[in-house]
Amino acid sequence: MKNSAIGARLAVALLALVFVSGCDSIQSMLVLDPVVRAVMPDEREAQSDEILNAVLGRDREALTPHLHEMIRGEEFQAGFDQLLDYVPHAAPETIDLISYKSHSQTNVAANGTQRRLEVYDATYRLAFGERQEFLYIRLRSQDGAPFLADTIRMFPVPEPVHASPADLTPGYIAALVLVIVVPTLVAFTFVFTFFVKRLKRRILWSALILFIGYPAFTYSMRAGTWSLTSPGVTASETSFNLNLIEFNFLSAGYLENIIAGDRLFEIAVPLGALLFWLQYLRGRLARKPQAPAAVEAIEAAAKPPAA
């Protein structure tokens, strides 16, 4: 009875989690600005806000001290004029810091000289009535020098992808079905483990069922295509990334890329759950019950000696 009660509670909690993760109306209530500011260094946050205010106020004098020397030349003045002309004259109704990223790299020259580069990216979402704009700011520091902006861009917020009945492609239908069925299967399997008596390695099986999904795929609603994310390889002129394995809670997820205006379904083959059912059907999960003679011997040893 105790295991049944625990399993029932976990089932309700996991199903509620699946429902919340797929509910757009609840996700829209989440506010990103305080979360991003909480993890962003105070110095970079203050500097990004100063650049934002200078751009919105078209204050070139306040903006210039924050610019990197590589974009202070005359050839960049026309670009800044276009940026300031593009900025709406009305003050934004809302300003949200929605994205912050940082990375650093150290390059070693042939003579042994090391050069360290640190980069911070900040993206704001500005609402001017019905007009929505992104403001992207990139700050960089070379070898411990002060952080200065080498990129400032403002561009429209892309229209979000919404699937209407006329746009229900086979790929989208498959992604929608899998993103519901796969987490449900994983949650059901996890709850079922509490009803398996004498289950060997219960904690290990729980971790495998909940977090191991392989291989993993992503469906982009904007592109309407599937892509393999794990194992996967991404390469550019300066980097090469090999993703052999990743952990997926419930083997599925939903991601909204606000900046790109895309919605992604992330789905993995529930390898842990499938392996559990394979072993269960083969009868290899439960410990064998003790023989009657062994039980009697244990009970006899547990009895207190006669006085």
N, C-alpha and C positions, 0 to 999 in steps of 0.2 A: 504493500500500500504506500509505503514511504517513497519508493522509487516511482510509482505511478503518479503521485502528487507532484514530485519534482519534475517529472517529464511533462506533465500537463502545463505547469507554470512556464517551463522553458519553451514549450510549443507556442503558447500565447505570446511570450516575449519576442520570440524570433519572427513569428508571423507579423506582429506589430512593427518590428524593425523593417521587414521587407516592404510592408505597406508604406511606412513613412519614407523610406529611401526612394520610392517610386512616385511619390505624390508631389507634383509640381507646385500646388498651392501652398504646401507646407514649406517646401524649399525656398519659395519666393519670399517667405517671411524672414529668412536668415539674413542678417546684416553682416557684410564682409568687412566694412571699414574698421570697426574696433578690433576685430580679430587680426587684420593685417597690421594695424598700428601697434598691437601688443607684441608682435614678434619682430618688428622692424627696429633697428637701432635708432635711438632718439636723435643722434646727429644727422643721420641720413633722412629721417622723417622731417626734421625741421628744414633741412636744405631743400628737399623736394617740395615742401609746402611753399618756401620762399620763391622757388622757380615758378611754381604754379601761379602764385599771386602776381608775379611780375608779368607772366604771359597774359593772364586775364586782364591785368591793368594796362597792357601794352607799354610797360615801363622798361625801355631798353637800358637805361642807366642801372636800374636795379638788377636786370638780367645779366648784363655783361660780366660782372665779377664771378658769376657762377659758370661761365663758359670755358671750356678747354681751349687751349691755344690753337688747336688744330681747326677749330671752327670760328676763330675770331678774324680770319682774313677777309679781305674785301670780296672775294669770290663767294663767300657765304652770306653776305649782307642781303642780297636779293632773296635768298631763301628765307631769311628771318623776316624780311618785309612781307613776303607771301604768308608766312605763318601768322604774323600779327594782324594782317588784313583778314585772314580766314577766321580769326577768333570772333565770335558773336559780340555785339556791342552790349547786349543785356547781360546782367550778372546771372550766373547759373543758379537755378532753383535748388539743386542739390549737388554736392561734391562728395564722391566716395572713392577712397583709396581701395581698389579691389584686388591689386596684385603687387607682390613684392618678391623679387628673386635676387640672389647674390651668388657669386662664384669667384674663385681666385685661381690663378695658375702661376707657376714658376717656370721660366724658360732658362735653360743653361746653354750658353754659347760654346763654340769650339774651344775658346781660350779659358773656359771655366767660369766666366762671368755669369752671375745669376741676376735675372730681372723678374720682379714679382708684379703681377697685374691683379687688381681687385676691381670688381664691377658690381654695381647695384642697379637694379631695374625697378622702377615704380610706374604703375599704370593707374590713372584716375578715370573715373566715369563721371561726366558732367551732363546735367540735364538742363537744357534751355527750352523749357516748354516741351513740345513734341520733338524737338531736335535733341538727339543724344550724340555726345562726342566722347572719344577717348583721348587722353593726353598721356603720352609715353615719354618718360624721362630716364636717361641712362647716365649714371655717374661712374667715373673711373678714376683710379689712382694708380700711378706707376711708381714703384720703388718707394712707397711711403709718402709720396707727395699728397697735397690736399685733394680731396675729391672734387672733380669738376665735371660738368655735363658735356658729353660729346655728341649726344643725340637728343633732340626734342621734337616730337611729332604730335600733331593733332589730326585725328581722322574719325570719320563717322562710325558709330556703332552699327555693325551689320545687323540686318534683320534676322531675328532668331528663326530657327527652323521649326516649323510646326507641320506635322503630317495631317493632311486632310484626307477624307475618304478617297478622293481621286488620286492621292499620292501614295496609297498603300501598296508599295512594291513588294514582290516576294521576299526580297532581302530584309525589308523592314518588318514584315509580318513574322518572318523566322526569328529575327532578333527580339521582337516583342514577346513572342511565345517563350523563347529560351530564357529571357531575363526574368520571367515569372516561374517557369517550370523548374529551372536548375536550382535557384535558392530554396524553393519549396521542397525539392527532393533532398537537398543537403540538410535542411532543418528537420525534415521528417526522419532522416537517417540518424541524425544526432539524438533526437528524442527517443528513437527506437532502441538505442544502445542502453538506455536505463531499464528497459524491459528484458534485456538479455541477462539471464542469470549466470553467475560465475564467468563473466566476460573477462578475458585475459587482456592486460595492458589497456585498461579503460581510458586512462588519461591520454595515452599515445593515440588511441583510436579517435578520441574526441578532437585532438589537434589535427590529425590527418583529415578527418571529415570536414571540419569547419574551414580549414585554411589551404588545403592542397588542391589546386585545380591546374591541370596541365594537359595539353597546351592551352594558351589563352588567345582569344580573338577580340577584335574591336570592330564594331559597325558604326560608320559615320553617317548620320542622317543627311548632312549637307552633301557629301560626295556620293552617298548611296552605295558604298563599297565596304567590303570586309578586308581586314588586314590582320596578319599574324603578329602579335606583340610579344609572345614568349613561347618558344625561343624566337628572337628577332635580332636584326642587325640594323643599326642606323649609322650612317657615315656622312661626313662633310669634309671640307677642305682642311679643317684643323682638328677633327676628332673622329674617333671610331668607337662606338659603343656596342657591346655584345650583351644581350639580355638573355641569359640561359633559363632562369626560373624566377618566378615572383609569387608572392603569397596573396591569395584572393579570398577575402572573407565571404563565405557562402557561394564562392565560385562565380559570382556575377555582380555587376554594379552598373550604375548610371552616372554619367559625368556630363556636365554642361560647361562647355568652353565659352565663357562670356565674351572674351576678346574676339574669338573667331566666329562667334554666332553659330556654333555647332553643338549638336547633342550626340553623345557617344554611348553606345551600349557595350559594356565590357563583359564578356562571357568566357568562362573557362570550362574545360571538360572536368566534371567533378570526380577527379581521379580517386580521392580518398574515399568518397561515398561508394563509388563503384567497386573499389577494392574490398570495402567492408562487406558489401552484399555478396561478392564472389566468395569470400571466405566464410560468410555465414551459411550460404547455401551448400558449401562443401563440408560444413560441420566442424570447422577448425577454430572457432572463436571461443567456445565455452570450455572451461576446465572440466575434466572428467569427474563425475561424482565419486566419492570415496567408497571403497568396498565395505560391505557390512562388517567384516571382521576388523578392518582398520578403524571403523567408527566405534565398535565395541571396545577396542583396545584403548582408544583415546578417552572414551568415557570412563573406563576403568582406571586409567591413570589419573584422571581428574578427581576421582572420588577421594575423600580424606581417608587415611588409614583407620582401621577399626581400633577402638580403644582397648 
